[in-house]
Amino acid sequence: MWRQPKTVWSVAFACVVAFMGIGLVDPILKPIADELGASPSQVSLLFTSYMAVMGVAMLITGWVSSRIGAKRTLLIGLAIIIVGAGLAGTQDTVGGIVGFRAVWGLGNALFIATALATIVSASRGSVAQAIILYEAALGLGIAAGPLVAGALGGMSWRYPFFGVSALMFVALLATWITLPASAERPQPTPLSAPLKALRHRGLLTVGVTALLYNFGFFTLLAFTPFPLDLSAHGTGLVFFGWGLFLAVSSVLIAPWVQRHVGTYVGMVGALLGFAAVLAVMAIWTDDKRVLVVGVVVAGGLLGINNTLITETVMKVAPVERSVASSAYSFVRFSGGAVAPWLAGRLGEQSVHIPFWVGAGAVVLAVAVLSTGHSLVRAIDAQPEHGAERIDSEIEAEAVTVGTA
């Protein structure tokens, strides 16, 4: 799995930097709020605008990529991220930062919707190995984001934005140099294809499951820094531990869980464990030690779920994986867009309520997933739980698949 062409490593590096954007603002949420005189719900819009635009843009990424090709789509996405991140750091109002985070979200949609399929088509080995490599990049990016932001944010909340913009420029150059243009003309994807794909029960079920667990995910990410009340550096270290455990569990623990208990049971166990962690954080919100341990443990559980649900999305519906992924991402990021703002508003009433709401949403996600348990279990009926097959369909597939 680790002996890959330069193309795979350059896209994987770009993935690491792109996914830094998810956790980058955690350590600087409170400094931004303090310096600009904003409330938790106002600064949480840095997540909301980013996720909302990314979710809606997922509906058009397949249409774009199937017409201009994977390389151009990746480069355009990276260029937009460079501009959005860089200009976000120059703003003097929360509204300005929120606006350019939305621009950043558009670039991220174009990039991540193409990155996974590029890694799958260019890598050596099975689909499962490509997914694990992608999830490793995701985990490292999520881990590195808070660490970089904690280090740079201690000097100024603006520096993390500039740092990501600079790293993205390096990623753009690496992708431009190492990724060959496709010799084949891609088959154009209809603009309506992702919405039509949601007619398939399995895909819709998994999408709604992800929407609901994203309430817990982004409650943890966007609200915890406020009751945690540490310095930018301290918050960065906590969320670095979260992202590092997420990466390790994605690569090492998730495949073991899938082999021994199956995809469905693995996802249910990880989600119920995450809901329990949020409930504990809701009860002992005033104890910083509980919050720190809860954040890190949640990273491991989310890493397991992310890897298993990624493969499920790619196999659960009889549609092209590019279309399935766009439809799934559109639905799941809706939860990611609403949750940060809602957590901030609820947290202004009581610091305990956001964690209770997040835990309840994750439990509801399990209930939704259970309605399609037979469809998910069918994946486990394939050889090696459906994780070790790679065929000509995957190799020739249009390069527009992506998850986050």
ROBAKOL-626647 format. One record per residue: x, y, z of N, C-alpha, C, O in turn. Coordinates in steps of 0.1 Angstrom, whole numbers, plus 5000, padded with zeros to 4 digits. Example, Ala and Ser with C-alpha at 12.3 -4.5 7.8 and 13.67 -1.06 7.14 Angstrom:
// ROBAKOL-626647
513249435078512349555078513249675078514249675085 512849785071513749895071512950005079513450115080 
// end
This chain:
// ROBAKOL-626647
500849885000500050005000500950135000500550234995 502050125006502950245007503850264996504450374995 503950174986504750194974503850244963503350164955 503750374963502850434953503550534944504650584947 502950564932503450654923503450794929502750824939 504350884923504451024928503051094927502751174936 502251064917500951124916500151104928499451194934 500050974934499350944945499751024957498951074965 501151034959501651104971501451254970501151314980 501451314958501251454957499751484960499451584966 498851404955497451424958497151404973496351474979 497851304978497651274993498151385001497451425011 499251444997499751565005498751685004498551745014 498251704992497251804990496051774999495451875004 495651655000494551615009494851645023493951705030 496051625028496451655041496151805044495651845054 496651885035496552035037495052075036494652165043 494352015026492952055024492152015037491252095041 492451905043491651865055492151935067491451935078 493252005066493652095078492552205080492452245091 491852235069490852345070489752305080489152405085 489452175082488352135090488652175105487752235111 489852145110490152165124490952285126491352325137 491252355115492152475117491652585126492352645134 490352605125489752715133489552685147489252775155 489552555151489252525165490052605175489452665184 491452605174492152675185492052825184492252895194 491552885173491453035172490053085172489753205171 489052995175487653035176487553135188486953245186 488053105199487853195211488753315209488253425212 489953315204490753435202490053525192490053655194 489453475181488653555172487453625179487253745177 486753545187485653595194486053705203485353805204 487153685211487553785220488053915214487754025218 488853895203489354015196488354095188488454215188 487454025182486454095174485054115181484154165174 485054075193483754095201482554015196481454075195 482753895193481753805187481253705197482053665206 480053655195479553545204479953415198480353405187 479753305206480153165201479353135188479853075179 478053165188477253135176477653215164477653165153 478253335166478653415154479953355149480053335136 480953315157482153265152481953115147482753075139 480953055152480652915147480252915132480352815125 479853035127479553045113480753025104480553005092 481953025110483152995102483052845097483552815086 482452765105482152625101480952615092480952545082 479952695096478652685089478752725074478352655065 479352835072479552885058480452785050480152765038 481452745056482352645049481652525045481852475034 480952465055480252335052479052345043478852265035 478352455045477152475036477452495022476852425013 478452575019478852595005479452464999479252424988 480252395007480852275003479852165000479952094990 478752165008477752065006476952094993476751994985 476552214991475752244979476652234967476252184956 477952264968478852254956479052114952479452084941 478952024962479051874958478151834947478351734940 476951904946476051864936476551904922476051844912 477451994920477952034907479351984904479851994893 480051924914481451884912481651774901482551784893 480651684901480751574891480451634877481151594868 479551724876479251784864480451864858480851854847 481151934867482352004863483551914860484151924849 483851814868484951734866484751644854485751614847 483551604851483351514839483451594826483451534815 483551724827483751804815485151864813485551884802 485751894824487151954823488251864827489451894825 487951744833488951644837489351664851489151774858 489951564857490351554871491451654874491351724884 492451664866493551754869493151894870493451964880 492451944860491952084860491052114872491152214878 490152014876489252034887490052044900489752134908 491051954902491951964914492652094915492652154925 493252144903494052264904493152384906493552474914 491952394900491052504902490552504917490552604923 490252384923489952374937490952424946490752504955 492252384943493352424951493552574950493852644960 493452634938493652774936492552854944492852964950 491352814944490252874952490552874967490252974974 491052754971491352744986492452844989492352915000 493452864981494552954983494053094985494453164994 493153134976492553274977491653284989491753384996 490753184991489853195002490553205016490253285024 491553115018492253105031493053235033493053285044 493753275022494653395024493853515027494253595036 492753545020491953665022491153655035490853755041 490853535040490153525053491053585064490553645074 492353565063493253615073493453765073494053815082 492953835062493153975061491854055067491954175067 490853985071489554045074489654105089490354055097 488854205091488754265104487354245110487054305121 486454175104485154145109484853995108485453925099 484053945117483653805116482953775103483153665097 482053865099481353855086482353835074482053755065 483453905074484353895063485053755063485253695053 485453715075486053585077485053475072485453385065 483853485077482853385073482653375058482553275052 482653495052482453505037483553435030483353355020 484853455034485953395027486153245031486753165023 485553205042485553065046484552995036484752875033 483553065032482553005022483252985008483052885002 484153085004484953064992485852944994485952864984 486452935005487352815008486552685007487052585002 485352685012484452565011484252524996484152404993 484052624987483852594973485052524967484952424960 486252574970487452514966487652374971488052284964 487352354984487452224990486552124984486952004982 485352164980484352074973484952024960484951904957 485452114952486052074939487251984941487451894933 488052014951489251924954488851794959489251694953 488151784970488051654977487051564969487151444971 486151624961485251544953485951464942485451374936 487251514940488051444929489151374934489651284928 489651404946490851344952490851194954491751124950 489751144960489751004963489750924951490450824950 488950954941488950874928490250884921490650784915 490950994922492251004916493250914923494050844917 493150904937494050814944493650674941494550584939 492350644940491950504937492450464923492950344922 492250544913492650504899494150504897494650434889 494850584905496350594903497150504912498350474909 496550454923497250374933497450234929496750174920 498450164935498650024934497949954945498149994957 497149854942496549774953495049784952494449814941 494349744963492849734963492249864966492849964970 490849864964490049984968490250014983490350124987 490249904991490349925005491649995009491650085017 492749955002494050015005494050165001494550245008 493350194990493250334985492450414995492850534998 491350355000490550425010491250455023491250565028 492050355027492850365039493850475038494050555047 494550485026495550585023494850725024495350815029 493650735018492950855018492550895032492651015036 492050805039491550825053492750865062492650945071 493950815059495150845066495450995064495851065073 495351035051495651175047494651265054494951375059 493351225054492251295061492651315076492551425081 492951205082493251205097494551295100494451375109 495551285092496751365094496451515092496951595099 495551545082495251685080494351735091494651845096 493451655096492651705107493451715120493251805128 494451625121495351645133496251755132496551835141 496851785120497751885118497152025118497752125123 495852035114495252165114495252235128495752345129 494752165138494752235152496152255157496452355164 497152165153498552185158499152315152499752395159 498952325138499452445131498752565137499452675139 497452555138496752675143497052715157497152835160 497352615165497752645179499052715180499252805188 500052665171501352725171501352865165501852965171 500652885154500653015147499653105154499853225155 498553045159497453125165497853195178497253285182 498953135184499453195196500053335194500153415203 500453355181501053485177499953585172499853695175 499053525164497953595158496953505152497353405146 495653525154494653435148494753445133494153355126 495353545127495453555112496453455106496253415095 497553425114498653345108498253205103498753165093 497353135110496953005105496353005091496552915083 495553115088494953125075496053145064496053085054 497053235068498053255058498953125056499453095045 499153055067499952935067499352825057500052765050 497952805059497352705050497352755035497552675026 497252885033497252935019498652905013498752865001 499752925021501052895016501252745013501852715003 500852665022500952515021500152475008500552385001 498952535006498152494995498852534982498652464972 499652634982500352674970501352574966501552534955 502052514977503052414975502252284969502752224960 501152254975500352144970499852154956499852064948 499552284952499152304938500252284929500052214918 501452324932502652304924502952154922503252104911 502852084934503151944933502151864925502451774917 500851904926499851834918499951874903499851784895 500251994900500452034886501551964879501551924868 502651944887503851874881503751724880504151674870 503151664890503151514890501951444884502051334880 500751514884499551454879499451474864499251584859 499451364857499251374842497851404839496851364846 497651474828496251494823495751364817496451284811 494451344819493851224814493751214799493451314792 494151104793494151094779492751064773492551094762 491851014782490550984778489651104781489751164791 488651124772487651224774486551174784485951074781 486351234796485451174805483951184800483651264792 483151084805481751084801481051194809481051184821 480351294802479751394810478651344819477851254816 478651394831477651354842476551464842476851584843 475251424841474151514842474151594855474551534866 473751714855473751794867472751744878472951754890 471751674873470651624882471051484888470251434896 472151424883472451284887472551264902471951164907 473251354910473351324925471951324932471751234940 471051414928469751414935468951294931468151244939 469051254918468351134914468851004921468150914924 470151014924470750894931470150874945470250764950 469650984951469150974965467850894965467250874976 467250854953466150774953466450634958465550554962 467750594957468150464962468150464977468850544984 467350364983467150364997468450355005468650425015 469350265000470650245007471450375008471950405019 471550444997472350574997471750675006472450745013 470450695005469750795013469850755028470050845036 469750635031469850595045471250625051471350685062 472250595044473650615048473850775049474550815058 473350845039473450985039472851055051473451145057 471551015054470951075066471651035079471651115088 472150905079472950865091474050955093474351005104 474750985082475951075083475551225087476251285094 474451265081473951405085473751415100474151505106 473151305106472851315120474051295129474251365139 474951205125476251195133477151315131477951345140 476951385120477751515119477251615129478051715132 476051605134475651705144476551685157476951775163 476751555160477751525171479151565168479851625176 479551535155480951565151481251705152482251745158 480351795146480651935146480352005159480752125161 479451945167479252005181480651985188481052085195 481251875187482551845193483551945188484352005196 483551965175484652045169484452195171485352265174 483252245169482952385169482652445183482852565185 482152365192481652425205482652395216482752475225 483252275216484152235228485252335231485452355243 485852415222486852505226486352615235487152675243 485052645236484552745245484552695259485052765268 483852585263483952545277485352495281485752495292 486152445271487452405273488352525278489152515287 488152635272488752765276490252755279490752795289 490952705269492452705269493052805260492352865252 494352825260495052905250494952845237494552725235 495252915226495252865213496152745212495852645205 497352755218498252645218497752525225497852405220 497152545237496552435244495452365237495352245237 494552445231493452385224493952305212493452205208 494952365205495552295194496152165197495952065189 496752155209497352025213496251915216496351805212 495151965222493951875225493451815212493251695210 493151905202492551855190493551795180493251715171 494851815183495851735176495751595180495851495172 495651575194495451435199494151375193494151255189 493151445192491851395185492151355171491751245167 492751435163492951405149493951295147493851215138 494951285156495951175155495351045158495550945151 494451035168493750915171492750875160492650755157 492150975154491250955143492050895131491550795125 493250945128494050885117494450745120494350655111 494950715132495350585136494250485135494350375130 493050525141491950425140491450405126490950295123 491550505118491050495104491950385097491450305089 493250395099494150305091494350175098494450075091 494450165111494750035118493549965124493449845123 492650045131491649975138490449945130489849835131 490050035121488850015113488849885104487849815104 490049855097490049735090489949615099489249515095 490549615111490349505120488949485124488449375125 488249595128486849595132486049535120485149445123 486249575108485449525097485649375095484649305092 486849335096487149185094486549105105486048995102 486449155117486049065128484549085132483948985136 483949195130482549215133481649255122480449255123 482249305111481549345099481249495099481449565109 480849545087480649685085479549745094479749845100 478449685093477249735100477449735115477249845122 477849625121478149625136479249725140479149785150 480249735131481349825134480849965135481250045144 480050005125479550145125478650175137478750275143 477750075140476750095151477550105164477250195172 478550025166479350025178480150155180480150215190 480750205168481450335169480550455172480850535179 479350455166478350565168477850565182477750665188 477450445187476950445201478050485211477750545221 479250445208480350485217480550635216480850695227 480450695204480550835203479450915210479651015217 478250855209477050915217477350915232477051005239 477850805237478150785251479250895255479150945266 480250915247481251015250480651155251480951225260 479751185241479151315242478251335254478151445260 477551225258476751225270477551255283477251335292 478751185284479651205295480151355295480251415306 480451405283480951545282479751645286480051755292 478551605283477351685287477251695302476851795308 477451585309477351575323478451655331478151725340 479651625326480851695333481451795324482651805323 480651885319481151995310482152085317483052145311 481952105330482752195338484152135342484952205347 484352005339485651945342486451935329486151865320 487552015328488352025316489051885313489251855302 489351815324489951685321489051585314489451515305 487751595317486751515310486651555296486551475287 486651685294486551735280487751695271487551655260 488851705277490151665270490051515266490351485254 489851435276489751285273488651255263488851175255 487451315265486351295256486651325242486351255233 487351445240487651485226488651375219488351335208 489651335227490651245221489951105218490151045208 489151055228488550925226487550925214487450835206 486851045213485851055202486651045188486050995179 487851095188488651085175488750945171488650915159 489050855180489250715176487950655171487950575161 486850685178485550625173485150685160484550615152 485350815158485050875145485850815134485450805122 487150785137488050735126487550595121487550565109 487050515131486450385127485250405118485150345107 484350485122483150515115483350575101482750535091 484350665100484550735088485050635077484550635066 485950545081486450445071485350355066485250325055 484650305076483550205072482450265064481950205055 482050395068480950455060481450495046480650505037 482750535045483250565032483050455022482650465011 483550335026483450215017481950185015481550145004 481150195025479650165023479050255013478250205004 479350385013478850475003479250434989478450444979 480450384987480950354974480350224969480450194957 479650144977479150014973477649994975477149894970 477050084983475650044987474550074976473550024977 474850164967473850194956474350154943475550164940 473450114934473750074920473950194911473350194900 474750294915475050404906476550424906477250364914 477050514897478450544896478850594910478150674916 480050554914480550594927480750754928480550814938 481050814916481150954916479851024920479851114927 478750974914477451024916477050994931476551084938 477250874935476850834949477550924959476950964969 478850954957479651024966479151174967479051234978 478851234955478351364955477051384962476851474970 476151284960474851284967474951274982474351344989 475851174986476051155000476651275007476251315018 477651335000478351455006477451565008477451645017 476551584998475551694999474651675011474451775018 474151555014473351535025474051545038473651615047 475251485039475951485052476451625056476451655068 476951705046477451835050476351935054476552035060 475051895051473951975056473951975071473752075078 474251855077474351845091475551915096475451985107 476651915089477851985093477652135093478352205100 476752185084476552325083475652375095475952485100 474652305098473652345108474252335122474052415131 474952225125475352185139476252295146475952325157 477252345139478052445146477252565151477452615163 476452625142475652735146474652705157474552775167 473952585156473052545166473752525179473152565190 474852455179475652435192475952565198475952585211 476452665190476752795196475552865202475652925213 474452855195473252925201472752855214472452925224 472752725214472352645226473352665237472952675249 474652675233475652695244475552825250476052845262 474952925244474753055250473753055261473653145270 472852945261471852925271472452835283472252865295 473152725279473752635288474852565281474652515270 476052545287477152475281476952325280477652255273 475952275287475652135287474752095275474951985270 473852175271472852145261473452095248472951995243 474452165242474952125229475451975229475151905219 476051935240476551795240475351695241475451585235 474351735248473151645249472451635236472051525231 472351745229471751745215472551665206472051585198 473851685206474751605198474651455200474651375191 474651415213474451275217473151215212473151105206 472051295213470751255208470751235193470151135188 471351325186471451315171472151185167471851125157 473251155174474051035170473250915173473350815165 472550905184471650795187470650775176470350665172 470050895172469050885161469750845148469050775140 470950875146471650825134471750675134471550605123 471950615145471950465147470650405143470450305136 469550475148468150425145467950435130467350335124 468350535123468150545109468950445102468450375092 470250415106471050315100470450175101470550095092 469750155112469250025115468149985105467849875102 467450095099466450065089466950015076466249955068 468250025074468849975062469949875065470849855057 469749805076470849715080471149605070472249555069 470049555064470249445054471049485042471849415036 470949615038471649665027473149685030474049655022 473449725042474749745047475449605049476649585046 474649515055475249385058475649305044476449225044 474949345034475249285021476649305016477249225009 477249415021478649445018479549345024480549305018 479249305036480049205043479949065037480848985039 478949045028478848915022479748905010480048795005 480349015006481349004995482648955001482848965013 483548904992484848854997485648955005485749075001 486148915016486949005025486149135029486649245029 484849105032483849215035483849325024483549445027 484049285012484049375001485149475000485149574993 486249445008487249545010488449525001489349605000 488649404995489849374988489749354973490649304966 488549394967488349374953488749504945488349614950 489349494934489549604925489449554911490049444908 488649614903488349564889488449674879488649794883 488149644867488249734856487249844857487449964853 486049824864485149924865485650034874485450154871 486349994885486950094894488050174887488150294889 488950104879490050164873489550264862490250374860 488450234856487950324845486950424849486550514842 486650424862485550504868485950654866487050694867 484950734864485150884863485650934876485150894887 486651024875487351064887486651184894487151294894 485551154900484851254908484251204921483451264927 484851094926484351044939485051124950486151174948 484351134961485051204973484251194985482951204985 484851194996484251205009485051295018486151335014 484551335029485351405039485051365052485551415062 
// end
